[in-house]
C-alpha cells in the first residue's frame, strides 16, 4: 500500500517541486520520508475522499466503534477522483464512489497502544474531513448510508514543536523540516474548526452540511481547486440560526435540534421512555424473560440499532412492568364497572416447578361489534380446593376488579365438581355453564380408551389398535436408524427436502384431538412407514385390515377435532353455535362409510353415536343454549328438533324483553318527575295567566299517552319477537354482533337482550390458554416469579396494542 500525506490546503506556499527522477510528476511526500520503493504520484491521485469511523474518545458519532489505542493518525491513499482527472490505465469511476473507508493504524512514536506497528518515516499529521453524503445524494448503485456515516472528524496529532512534515506543503521533495508559515497555520486552524463543527452537528444525528452549489447527485468530496476545502456553514449558523436547505428536499437540522435529539435518548428523555415502553411490550407479548435486556446479544443489537440508547436492566424492567400494570389495570377496572353484562371463565391449575396451585379467571365483554378478553385473575390457593373456598376467592376477585356479580351473565367452567359448586354458591345455578369442548371430547375419549364397569373396553380391539400404532410412533422418536430411514425414503422417492420431511406425531393424553392428529399423520405417511418397517423385522407393523379400521376411526373423529378448534374461539361469539354444532357432528358421523364386514369400525361408530345422544340429547332443553341459538340471526329456529324447546326459548326471550321495557318506563317516570320538580313559576305572571298552574300539563298528557301505549308490555314484546322470528336466516359467515347493529332500529329491546346472551362464550378454553401461557413464563428462567408478578405478566400479555398505548394519548 502507498500513502498520501493529506489534502492540499490552499495557501501561498512555494510551487511544488518536481520529482527528481520523473519530470512533471509531483512527489507524494518529501524525498527520503517515504518507505522503500517510493513511486511518483500518478495523475489520477488528486482528490481525497475519506470515510473514517475512529475518532478521539468521547467524540464519536452514532454507531462508531470504540477507538483503539493506536488510532491517532491518518494515512490515506486515494485513487477515486472526478472524471477527466485520471491517468492512463485508470478504470472508469463508478457513480457510487464518493467515499473511501480508511482504517487508521499509524500514530506518532510513543503514542501507540498494544499491537500497533512501527511508524514509518512518511506518516505525519493529517486533518481529515469526512464527506459521506446524506441519503438521496449519492449516485446509482450506492449502498444505503449507515447511521454512523453522517460526518465524522478525525483529528490527528501534529508533529512536535509546531513543525509540519507534509501537511502544510505536501508536495515538498526535500527531507528538510521547516516551521509552519503564518498563513499555513491559519489554514490548519480553519480546517480544524470546520472539522469540529461538522462532528458536533452531524455525528449526533444531523444531516451532512451542503452548500447551494451541491446539487442533486453532486459528489461530496474535498475540493482540489482553489477553494479551501468543502463549504461549511458560518459560525452564526452553528448557533442554530441556519435556514432550511432546499438541496435534495432535505431540511437542514439545527445544532440545538440535534443536541435535543441526542439528549432524548438519555434516562428520562422522550425517546428513552418510548423505547423502554416498546421493549416492555415485546417482552410481555412474546413471553420473553425480564432479563432479556441484560443479555450480551441484546446489548450488541442495541449498540448497532440505537447506539445512543442504554437499555434498562432487569430490575428497571420489573419496575416498569409494575407501573404499567397499575395504569392499565385501573383503566380495565373502570371499564368493567360500567359494563351492563360480561362473562367469566374459571379453572384451577398447579404450576409444576413450584407445585403451587392457582385459580385463574378470565373476563370477556363486548365492545361495539368485537369481543374483548383479559386475563385478570390469578389467585394463589393456600387451602383445600373446596367449593366454598373457591367461591370465596371468586367473589374476592370480583371485588378487587370492580365487577358487579349481578352483571355477570355466565361463568364457564370444566366438569370438575368443586369449581361447579363454587360458581353455584357465588352466582347461582342459572349462571353456571359447563365447557362445551370439555364435554364434547369426553365422547371420543370414551370410545378410544373407556372401559365398562367390568373392565372390558367399550369398543373391543380399539385400545389395542391405538397402542400398536403408538408403539411405532414411539419407535420413530427413539430409534435414529428408523427415523433416518423415514427421512431417506421421503427425500429420495417423494421429492422432499430436509426441511420439509414429515415426522410421525405422538399422542398426548392431556391434549384434545391428539389421537386424531397421530392417526392422521400415520396414515398420511403409510407408504413410507410400510417401506421403512420392512428393514426392521422386530417392528410390529399394522395389517391392511387394521389400517382400514384406523382410517374409519379417523373419519369419525374428524368432526370432533374441527368442532373443538372452532368453538374454542374467544374473539367471536360461540354460544349460539352449540346446538347447530351438535346437529352437524351427528350428521357427519352418520355419513361416514364403514367397510363392509369391519366389525370394529362398525361398533366404534355405533358407540360414538350413542354417546353423543347420551351427553347432548337434551341440549335443546338448556334454556341458555336455546335462547342464544334463537337470537343468532344465522340460525334462529332452523336447528331445533323439539317444538317444546322452541316455545320455552321464545317465552324466556319475551320475559327478557318485558324486563327491558319496564326498566325503560321506570327511567322515563323518574326523568319526568325530576323535570317537574325542577320547574319554577315565572316571575311577573299575573293571576290571569294559567302557565303558573298548568305548566306541566303538556308533559303529563304526553306521558299519559305513552303509558297507555305501554300498558300492553307483553303484547309489544311478543310482536317484536314475532317479527324477528319471521326474518330470513343470515349467512353463516356473518358476525352476529354486526348483524344486530343493523337490526337495532327494528328491534330495540330485542337488541339489548341479544347483546347480553350472545356475548357469552361456549367454552372455558381461554382459561386453558391462560395457564398454558403461565407455564411458558414459569420456565427454568422464570420459576422464581412471585404470584403477583406472574399475574402482571399474564395481564399485560392479554392487553391489546390500542389499550397499551392509550395512556400516552390521554
C-alpha positions in Angstrom: 0.0 0.0 0.0 1.1 3.5 -0.8 0.3 6.5 1.3 -0.5 10.2 0.6 0.1 12.8 3.2 -3.3 14.6 3.2 -5.4 17.2 1.4 -3.9 20.2 -0.1 -4.5 23.4 1.7 -4.7 26.5 -0.5 -2.1 28.8 0.8 0.8 30.9 -0.5 3.3 28.2 -0.5 6.1 27.6 -2.9 5.2 25.8 -6.0 5.6 22.1 -5.8 9.0 20.7 -6.9 9.1 18.1 -9.5 10.1 14.6 -8.8 13.9 14.3 -9.4 13.7 11.1 -11.4 10.3 11.8 -13.1 9.9 15.3 -14.6 6.4 16.6 -14.5 5.4 14.3 -11.6 4.8 15.6 -8.1 6.2 13.5 -5.2 3.7 12.3 -2.7 5.9 13.1 0.3 9.2 14.7 1.0 12.0 12.7 -0.5 13.5 10.4 2.0 10.5 10.4 4.2 8.7 7.5 2.4 9.2 3.8 2.8 11.2 1.6 0.4 10.1 1.6 -3.2 8.5 5.1 -3.2 7.0 5.9 -6.6 6.0 9.1 -8.2 2.4 10.4 -7.8 0.2 9.3 -10.5 -2.0 11.7 -12.4 -5.3 10.3 -11.0 -4.2 10.7 -7.4 -5.7 14.1 -6.7 -8.8 14.2 -4.5 -9.1 12.9 -1.0 -12.4 11.2 -0.1 -12.2 9.6 3.3 -14.8 7.9 5.5 -13.3 7.3 8.9 -15.2 5.9 11.9 -12.5 6.0 14.5 -12.4 9.4 16.3 -11.0 10.8 19.5 -12.6 9.2 22.6 -15.9 10.7 23.6 -16.3 12.4 20.2 -17.7 9.6 18.1 -21.0 9.7 16.2 -23.8 7.1 16.4 -22.7 3.6 15.6 -18.9 4.3 15.6 -16.9 1.5 17.2 -14.6 2.3 20.2 -11.3 3.9 19.1 -8.3 1.7 19.7 -5.2 3.0 21.5 -3.1 3.2 18.4 -5.5 5.1 16.2 -4.3 8.6 16.4 -3.0 9.5 12.9 -4.4 9.0 9.4 -2.5 7.8 6.4 -4.6 7.8 3.2 -4.1 6.7 -0.4 -7.0 7.8 -2.6 -7.5 6.7 -6.2 -11.1 7.7 -7.0 -11.2 11.2 -8.5 -13.6 13.2 -10.7 -13.7 12.0 -14.3 -11.3 13.5 -16.6 -8.6 13.7 -13.9 -7.3 10.2 -14.2 -4.1 9.0 -15.9 -3.6 6.1 -18.3 -4.8 2.7 -17.1 -7.2 4.0 -14.5 -10.5 2.3 -14.5 -13.7 4.4 -15.0 -15.0 5.9 -11.8 -18.4 4.4 -10.7 -21.2 6.6 -9.7 -21.2 5.5 -6.1 -17.5 6.2 -5.5 -18.0 9.2 -3.2 -16.3 8.0 -0.1 -13.4 5.6 0.6 -13.2 3.9 4.0 -9.8 4.0 5.6 -8.8 2.3 8.9 -6.2 4.3 10.8 -3.4 2.5 12.4 -0.3 4.7 12.2 0.5 7.0 15.1 3.4 9.2 16.3 6.1 7.4 18.1 5.3 6.9 21.8 1.6 7.4 21.3 0.7 3.9 20.2 -1.2 1.2 22.1 -0.6 -2.6 22.2 -0.3 -4.2 18.8 0.5 -1.0 16.8 3.0 -1.4 14.1 6.1 0.8 13.9 5.6 4.3 12.5 7.1 4.9 9.1 9.0 8.0 8.2 6.4 9.4 5.8 3.5 9.1 8.3 2.9 12.7 9.5 0.0 14.6 10.8 -3.3 14.8 8.8 -6.6 16.5 9.4 -9.3 14.6 7.6 -12.9 15.7 6.9 -15.4 13.0 6.1 -17.5 13.5 3.0 -20.1 10.8 3.3 -23.1 12.4 1.7 -26.7 12.4 3.1 -29.2 9.9 1.8 -30.5 10.5 -1.7 -27.4 12.5 -2.5 -25.4 9.5 -3.9 -25.3 8.2 -7.4 -26.9 4.9 -8.7 -25.6 1.8 -7.1 -24.5 3.4 -3.8 -25.3 1.3 -0.7 -27.6 2.7 1.9 -25.9 5.1 4.3 -25.5 3.7 7.8 -26.4 5.6 10.9 -22.8 6.4 11.9 -21.9 7.7 8.4 -23.1 11.3 8.7 -19.9 13.2 9.4 -17.0 12.1 11.5 -14.0 14.2 12.2 -10.6 12.6 12.9 -8.1 15.0 14.5 -4.6 13.7 14.5 -1.6 15.0 16.4 0.6 17.4 14.5 4.3 16.9 14.6 6.3 18.2 17.7 7.3 21.8 18.1 5.0 23.2 15.5 6.9 21.6 12.7 4.8 20.1 9.9 6.1 17.4 7.6 3.9 17.2 4.6 0.6 18.8 5.7 1.5 22.4 5.1 3.4 21.6 1.9 2.5 18.1 0.9 4.5 18.3 -2.4 7.9 19.0 -0.9 10.5 16.7 -2.2 13.2 17.6 0.2 13.9 15.9 3.5 14.1 19.2 5.5 11.6 20.2 8.1 10.8 23.9 8.4 8.5 25.8 10.8 4.9 26.4 9.6 4.4 29.8 8.0 1.7 32.1 9.4 -0.8 31.6 6.6 -0.2 27.9 6.7 -1.0 27.8 10.5 -4.2 29.8 9.8 -5.2 27.3 7.1 -4.7 24.4 9.5 -6.7 26.2 12.3 -9.6 26.9 9.9 -9.7 23.3 8.7 -9.7 22.0 12.3 -12.5 24.4 13.2 -14.6 23.2 10.3 -13.9 19.6 11.1 -15.0 20.2 14.7 -18.2 21.9 13.6 -19.0 19.0 11.3 -18.6 16.5 14.0 -20.7 18.3 16.6 -23.5 18.9 14.1 -23.7 15.6 12.3 -22.2 12.9 14.4 -25.1 13.4 16.8 -27.7 12.7 14.1 -27.9 15.8 11.8 -27.6 15.9 8.1 -24.4 16.5 6.3 -23.8 20.2 5.6 -24.4 21.0 1.9 -23.8 24.2 0.0 -26.2 25.6 -2.6 -23.6 24.7 -5.2 -24.0 21.0 -4.4 -27.0 20.0 -6.5 -28.8 16.7 -6.7 -26.3 13.9 -7.2 -23.2 16.0 -6.8 -20.1 14.5 -5.2 -19.4 15.5 -1.6 -15.6 15.3 -1.8 -12.9 17.6 -0.8 -12.2 20.1 -3.5 -8.8 20.1 -5.3 -9.4 23.5 -6.8 -8.5 26.9 -5.4 -11.2 26.9 -2.7 -10.3 25.9 0.8 -12.0 22.5 1.2 -15.7 22.0 1.4 -18.0 24.9 2.0 -19.3 24.8 5.6 -21.9 26.9 7.4 -20.6 30.0 9.2 -20.3 30.4 12.9 -23.7 32.1 13.2 -25.2 29.1 11.6 -23.6 27.0 14.2 -25.7 28.8 16.8 -28.8 27.2 15.4 -30.0 30.2 13.1 -29.5 28.4 9.8 -32.3 28.4 7.3 -33.6 25.1 5.9 -31.6 23.9 2.9 -33.5 23.2 -0.2 -30.9 20.9 -1.5 -32.3 17.5 -2.3 -35.5 18.2 -0.5 -33.8 17.8 2.9 -34.3 20.1 5.8 -31.1 21.2 7.5 -31.1 20.3 11.2 -30.1 22.9 13.7 -27.4 22.4 16.2 -30.0 22.8 19.0 -32.3 20.2 17.5 -29.5 17.6 17.1 -28.4 18.1 20.7 -32.0 17.8 21.9 -32.4 14.6 19.9 -29.3 13.2 21.4 -30.5 14.2 24.9 -33.8 12.5 24.4 -32.1 9.1 24.4 -30.7 9.7 27.9 -32.5 8.5 31.0 -35.8 10.4 31.4 -35.8 11.5 27.7 -38.7 11.1 25.4 -37.1 8.6 23.1 -35.8 6.7 26.2 -39.3 6.4 27.5 -40.7 5.3 24.2 -38.0 2.6 23.7 -38.5 1.3 27.2 -42.2 1.0 26.7 -41.7 -0.8 23.4 -39.2 -3.2 25.0 -41.6 -4.0 27.8 -44.4 -4.6 25.3 -42.2 -7.0 23.3 -41.2 -9.0 26.4 -44.8 -9.2 27.6 -46.3 -10.2 24.2 -43.6 -12.7 23.3 -43.3 -14.2 26.8 -39.6 -13.3 26.9 -37.6 -13.2 30.2 -37.3 -9.9 32.0 -33.5 -10.3 31.9 -33.5 -10.0 28.1 -32.0 -6.6 28.2 -29.1 -7.8 30.3 -28.0 -10.3 27.7 -24.8 -9.7 25.7 -26.5 -10.4 22.4 -29.3 -7.9 23.0 -26.8 -5.2 24.1 -24.9 -5.7 20.9 -28.0 -5.4 18.9 -29.0 -2.2 20.6 -25.5 -0.8 20.1 -25.9 -1.2 16.4 -29.6 -0.3 16.1 -29.9 2.6 18.6 -26.3 3.5 19.7 -27.3 6.5 21.8 -29.7 4.5 24.0 -28.8 2.4 27.0 -31.3 -0.4 27.6 -32.8 -0.8 31.1 -31.7 -3.6 33.4 -33.9 -6.4 34.6 -34.7 -4.6 37.9 -35.7 -1.5 35.9 -37.9 -3.5 33.6 -39.6 -5.1 36.6 -40.4 -1.6 37.9 -41.8 -0.6 34.5 -44.0 -3.7 34.5 -45.4 -2.9 37.9 -46.2 0.7 36.9 -47.7 -0.3 33.6 -49.9 -2.9 35.3 -51.2 -0.3 37.8 -52.1 2.1 35.0 -53.8 -0.3 32.6 -55.5 -2.4 35.3 -57.1 0.8 36.7 -58.4 1.5 33.2 -59.8 -2.0 32.8 -61.4 -1.9 36.2 -63.2 1.3 35.3 -64.4 -0.4 32.1 -65.6 -3.5 33.9 -67.5 -1.4 36.5 -69.5 0.2 33.7 -70.4 -2.9 31.7 -74.1 -4.0 31.8 -73.1 -7.6 31.2 -70.0 -9.8 30.9 -69.0 -13.4 31.3 -66.2 -15.2 33.1 -64.2 -18.4 32.7 -62.6 -20.1 35.7 -60.3 -23.1 36.2 -57.7 -24.4 38.6 -54.1 -25.1 37.8 -50.9 -26.3 39.5 -47.6 -25.0 38.5 -45.1 -27.8 38.0 -41.9 -26.1 39.0 -43.1 -24.9 42.4 -46.2 -27.2 42.8 -48.2 -24.0 43.6 -51.9 -24.1 42.9 -53.7 -21.2 41.3 -57.3 -20.2 40.4 -57.4 -18.5 37.1 -60.2 -16.2 35.9 -60.6 -14.5 32.5 -63.2 -11.8 31.7 -64.9 -11.4 28.3 -67.1 -8.5 27.3 -68.3 -6.8 24.1 -67.1 -3.5 22.7 -69.2 -2.4 19.7 -69.1 -5.5 17.4 -66.0 -7.1 18.9 -65.4 -9.4 21.9 -62.5 -8.4 24.2 -60.9 -10.6 26.8 -58.4 -10.1 29.6 -56.5 -12.4 32.0 -57.3 -10.5 35.1 -57.4 -13.1 37.9 -54.6 -15.3 39.2 -55.3 -16.3 42.8 -52.8 -18.3 44.7 -54.7 -21.1 46.6 -53.3 -21.9 50.0 -56.1 -24.2 51.3 -58.0 -27.2 50.2 -59.9 -26.6 46.9 -63.4 -26.9 48.3 -66.3 -25.3 46.6 -66.8 -22.9 49.5 -63.2 -21.8 49.5 -63.2 -21.3 45.7 -66.4 -19.4 45.8 -65.0 -17.0 48.4 -61.9 -16.4 46.2 -64.0 -15.7 43.1 -66.1 -13.1 45.0 -62.9 -11.5 46.3 -61.6 -11.3 42.8 -64.8 -9.6 41.6 -64.5 -7.0 44.4 -60.8 -6.3 43.5 -61.6 -5.8 39.8 -64.8 -3.7 40.4 -67.1 -6.4 38.9 -70.7 -6.4 40.0 -71.8 -10.1 40.5 -75.3 -9.1 39.3 -73.8 -8.1 35.9 -72.1 -11.5 35.4 -74.2 -13.2 32.7 -72.5 -16.6 32.9 -69.4 -18.4 34.3 -67.9 -21.1 32.1 -66.0 -24.0 33.8 -64.9 -27.5 33.2 -66.8 -30.5 34.6 -64.9 -30.6 38.0 -67.4 -30.7 40.9 -65.6 -28.3 43.1 -65.4 -25.4 40.6 -69.0 -26.0 39.6 -70.1 -25.8 43.2 -68.1 -22.6 43.7 -70.0 -20.9 40.8 -73.3 -22.0 42.1 -72.6 -20.6 45.5 -71.1 -17.3 44.2 -73.5 -16.5 41.4 -76.4 -19.0 41.4 -77.1 -22.2 39.4 -78.5 -20.2 36.5 -75.2 -18.6 35.8 -73.3 -21.9 35.5 -72.4 -23.1 32.0 -70.1 -26.2 31.6 -67.5 -26.1 28.9 -68.8 -27.5 25.6 -65.3 -28.6 24.4 -64.7 -30.5 27.6 -67.9 -32.4 27.3 -67.5 -32.9 23.6 -64.1 -34.5 23.9 -65.3 -37.0 26.5 -67.1 -38.8 23.7 -64.0 -39.8 21.6 -62.0 -40.5 24.7 -64.6 -42.9 26.0 -64.7 -44.7 22.6 -60.9 -44.9 22.3 -59.9 -45.7 25.9 -63.0 -46.1 28.0 -63.9 -49.2 29.8 -67.1 -50.7 31.3 -67.6 -51.5 35.0 -66.2 -55.0 34.4 -63.0 -53.6 32.9 -63.9 -54.5 29.3 -63.4 -51.7 26.7 -66.4 -50.0 25.3 -65.2 -51.0 21.8 -63.2 -54.2 21.8 -59.9 -54.1 19.8 -59.7 -50.3 19.5 -57.4 -49.7 22.5 -55.1 -52.4 21.3 -55.1 -50.9 17.7 -54.2 -47.4 19.1 -51.5 -48.9 21.3 -49.9 -50.7 18.3 -49.8 -47.5 16.3 -48.5 -45.5 19.2 -45.6 -48.0 19.6 -44.5 -47.5 16.1 -44.6 -43.7 16.6 -42.6 -44.0 19.8 -40.1 -46.2 18.0 -39.6 -43.5 15.3 -38.8 -41.0 18.1 -36.4 -43.2 19.9 -34.6 -45.0 17.1 -32.2 -42.9 15.0 -31.9 -45.6 12.3 -35.7 -45.9 11.8 -36.1 -42.1 11.9 -33.3 -41.7 9.3 -34.9 -44.3 7.1 -38.2 -42.5 7.1 -36.4 -39.3 6.1 -34.3 -41.0 3.4 -37.4 -42.5 1.7 -39.2 -39.2 1.7 -36.2 -37.4 0.2 -35.3 -39.9 -2.4 -38.8 -41.0 -3.6 -41.2 -38.2 -2.7 -39.0 -35.1 -3.6 -38.9 -33.9 0.0 -36.1 -31.8 1.4 -34.5 -32.0 4.8 -36.7 -29.0 5.9 -40.0 -30.4 4.6 -39.8 -34.1 5.6 -42.7 -35.1 7.9 -42.4 -36.9 11.2 -44.8 -39.2 13.0 -46.7 -37.3 15.7 -47.1 -38.7 19.2 -50.4 -38.9 21.1 -50.7 -36.8 24.3 -53.2 -37.9 26.9 -54.0 -34.4 28.2 -54.4 -32.7 24.7 -57.7 -32.7 22.9 -57.6 -34.3 19.5 -54.0 -35.5 19.8 -55.1 -39.1 19.0 -56.8 -37.9 15.8 -53.7 -36.0 14.8 -51.5 -39.1 15.4 -53.7 -41.3 13.3 -54.0 -38.7 10.5 -50.2 -38.3 10.2 -49.6 -42.0 10.4 -52.0 -42.7 7.5 -50.5 -39.8 5.5 -47.1 -41.5 5.8 -48.4 -45.0 5.5 -46.4 -45.9 2.3 -43.2 -44.6 3.8 -43.8 -46.3 7.1 -44.6 -49.7 5.5 -41.4 -49.5 3.3 -39.2 -48.4 6.2 -40.6 -51.1 8.5 -39.6 -53.8 6.0 -35.9 -53.1 7.1 -36.8 -53.6 10.8 -38.2 -57.1 11.3 -38.7 -56.5 15.1 -41.2 -53.7 14.4 -44.8 -54.9 14.6 -46.5 -53.2 11.6 -50.3 -52.8 11.2 -52.0 -55.1 8.9 -54.2 -54.0 5.9 -57.4 -54.6 7.9 -56.1 -52.6 10.8 -55.1 -49.7 8.6 -58.6 -49.6 7.1 -60.1 -49.6 10.6 -57.8 -46.8 11.6 -58.9 -44.8 8.6 -62.6 -45.2 9.5 -61.8 -44.2 13.1 -60.0 -41.1 11.8 -63.1 -40.1 9.7 -65.3 -40.5 12.7 -63.0 -38.4 14.9 -62.5 -35.6 12.3 -65.7 -33.6 13.1 -64.8 -33.6 16.8 -61.4 -32.2 16.1 -62.7 -29.4 13.8 -65.5 -28.5 16.2 -63.1 -28.2 19.2 -60.9 -25.8 17.2 -63.8 -23.7 16.0 -65.7 -23.5 19.3 -62.5 -22.5 21.3 -62.5 -19.0 19.7 -62.6 -16.1 22.2 -62.8 -13.1 19.8 -66.1 -14.1 18.3 -69.4 -15.3 19.7 -69.8 -19.1 20.1 -72.7 -19.7 22.4 -75.2 -19.6 19.6 -73.4 -22.3 17.6 -73.6 -25.0 20.3 -76.9 -26.6 19.2 -76.1 -26.3 15.4 -72.6 -27.8 16.0 -74.1 -30.8 17.8 -76.5 -31.4 15.0 -73.8 -31.1 12.3 -71.4 -33.5 14.2 -74.2 -36.1 14.3 -74.8 -35.8 10.6 -71.1 -36.1 9.8 -70.8 -39.3 11.8 -73.8 -40.8 10.1 -72.3 -40.1 6.7 -69.0 -42.0 7.5 -68.9 -45.1 5.3 -67.5 -48.1 7.2 -66.0 -51.0 5.2 -68.4 -54.0 5.0 -67.5 -56.7 7.4 -65.3 -54.5 9.6 -66.9 -55.2 13.0 -64.5 -53.0 15.0 -65.2 -49.9 12.9 -68.9 -50.5 12.9 -69.0 -50.9 16.7 -66.9 -47.7 17.1 -69.3 -45.7 15.0 -72.3 -47.0 16.9 -70.8 -46.3 20.3 -69.8 -42.7 19.3 -73.4 -42.1 18.1 -74.9 -43.4 21.3 -72.5 -41.5 23.5 -73.4 -38.2 21.6 -77.1 -38.8 22.2 -76.5 -39.6 25.9 -74.5 -36.5 26.5 -76.2 -34.0 24.2 -79.6 -35.4 23.6 -81.2 -32.9 25.9 -79.1 -29.9 24.9 -82.2 -28.1 23.4 -83.7 -28.1 26.9 -80.9 -25.9 28.1 -82.6 -22.6 28.2 -79.4 -20.5 27.8 -78.3 -22.5 24.8 -81.8 -22.4 23.2 -82.1 -18.6 23.7 -78.7 -17.9 22.3 -79.4 -20.1 19.2 -82.8 -18.3 18.6 -81.2 -14.9 19.0 -78.4 -15.7 16.5 -79.6 -14.4 13.1 -77.7 -17.2 11.4 -79.8 -20.0 12.9 -83.0 -18.7 14.7 -85.2 -21.9 14.7 -83.5 -23.9 12.0 -81.8 -26.5 14.2 -84.5 -27.1 16.8 -86.0 -30.6 16.8 -88.4 -30.2 19.7 -91.3 -27.7 19.4 -91.4 -27.6 23.2 -87.8 -26.3 23.4 -88.6 -23.6 20.8 -91.7 -22.5 22.8 -89.7 -22.3 26.1 -86.9 -20.3 24.4 -89.3 -17.8 22.9 -91.2 -17.4 26.2 -87.9 -16.8 28.0 -86.9 -14.2 25.4 -90.2 -12.4 25.8 -89.7 -12.1 29.5 -86.3 -10.6 28.9 -87.8 -8.1 26.5 -90.5 -7.2 29.0 -87.8 -6.5 31.7 -86.1 -4.1 29.3 -89.4 -2.3 28.6 -90.3 -2.0 32.3 -86.8 -0.6 33.1 -87.3 2.0 30.3 -90.7 3.0 31.8 -89.2 3.4 35.2 -86.4 5.5 33.9 -88.9 7.7 32.0 -91.1 8.2 35.1 -88.1 9.2 37.1 -86.9 11.6 34.5 -90.4 13.1 34.2 -90.7 13.6 38.0 -87.2 15.3 38.0 -88.3 17.6 35.3 -91.5 18.6 37.1 -89.7 19.2 40.3 -87.2 21.5 38.7 -89.8 23.7 37.0 -90.2 27.1 38.8 -93.0 29.8 38.4 -92.2 32.5 36.0 -91.6 35.9 37.7 -94.1 38.7 36.9 -97.0 36.4 35.8 -100.4 37.8 36.7 -103.4 35.9 38.1 -105.0 35.7 34.7 -102.1 33.7 33.4 -102.5 29.9 33.6 -98.9 28.9 33.0 -98.1 29.0 36.7 -100.6 26.3 37.4 -100.6 24.2 34.2 -97.0 24.4 33.1 -96.6 20.6 33.5 -99.9 19.8 31.8 -98.5 19.3 28.4 -95.7 16.9 29.5 -98.2 15.0 31.7 -100.6 14.4 28.8 -97.8 13.2 26.6 -96.6 10.8 29.2 -100.1 9.6 29.7 -100.3 8.7 26.0 -97.1 6.8 26.2 -98.2 5.0 29.4 -101.4 3.9 27.6 -99.4 2.5 24.7 -97.1 0.7 27.2 -99.9 -0.9 29.2 -99.6 -3.9 26.9 -96.0 -4.7 27.5 -96.3 -8.4 26.9 -98.1 -7.8 23.7 -95.4 -5.4 22.5 -92.6 -7.9 23.5 -94.4 -10.7 21.7 -94.9 -8.7 18.5 -91.3 -7.6 18.4 -90.0 -11.2 18.8 -92.5 -12.5 16.3 -91.3 -10.0 13.7 -87.7 -11.1 14.3 -88.5 -14.8 14.0 -90.0 -14.3 10.6 -86.8 -12.9 9.2 -84.7 -14.8 6.7 -81.6 -16.7 8.1 -78.4 -14.7 7.6 -75.3 -16.3 6.0 -73.1 -18.4 8.3 -70.1 -16.3 7.6 -71.6 -13.1 9.1 -70.8 -11.8 12.6 -73.9 -11.9 14.8 -72.9 -8.7 16.6 -72.5 -6.9 13.4 -75.9 -8.1 12.2 -77.6 -6.9 15.3 -76.2 -3.5 14.9 -78.2 -3.2 11.7 -81.3 -4.7 13.3 -81.2 -2.4 16.3 -83.6 0.2 14.9 -86.2 -2.5 14.1 -85.9 -4.4 17.4 -84.5 -2.0 20.0 -85.4 -4.1 23.1 -84.6 -7.5 21.5 -81.2 -5.9 20.6 -80.4 -5.4 24.2 -81.3 -9.0 25.1 -79.2 -10.3 22.2 -76.2 -8.3 23.3 -76.4 -10.0 26.7 -77.0 -13.5 25.6 -74.7 -13.7 22.5 -71.6 -12.4 24.2 -71.2 -15.5 26.4 -68.5 -18.0 25.4 -69.3 -21.6 25.0 -66.1 -23.0 26.3 -63.5 -22.4 29.1 -60.7 -22.7 26.6 -59.4 -19.1 27.4 -58.6 -20.4 30.9 -56.7 -23.3 29.4 -54.7 -20.9 27.2 -54.2 -18.7 30.3 -52.5 -21.5 32.1 -50.5 -22.7 29.1 -49.0 -19.2 28.8 -48.3 -19.2 32.5 -46.5 -22.5 32.1 -44.3 -20.9 29.4 -43.5 -17.9 31.5 -42.7 -20.1 34.6 -39.9 -22.0 32.9 -36.5 -22.5 34.4 -35.6 -18.8 34.0 -38.9 -17.5 35.4 -39.7 -20.1 38.1 -38.9 -17.6 40.8 -41.5 -15.1 39.8 -43.9 -14.2 42.5 -47.6 -14.8 42.0 -48.2 -11.0 41.8 -45.6 -10.6 39.0 -46.9 -13.6 37.2 -50.4 -12.1 37.2 -49.0 -8.8 36.0 -47.2 -10.6 33.1 -50.3 -12.5 32.1 -52.5 -9.5 32.3 -50.1 -7.3 30.2 -49.7 -10.1 27.6 -53.5 -10.1 27.1 -53.8 -6.4 26.6 -54.3 -5.1 23.1 -51.9 -2.6 21.5 -54.6 0.1 21.5 -55.1 -0.2 25.2 -51.3 -0.4 25.8 -50.8 2.9 24.0 -53.9 4.6 25.5 -52.2 6.2 28.5 -49.8 8.1 26.2 -52.7 9.5 24.2 -54.6 10.8 27.2 
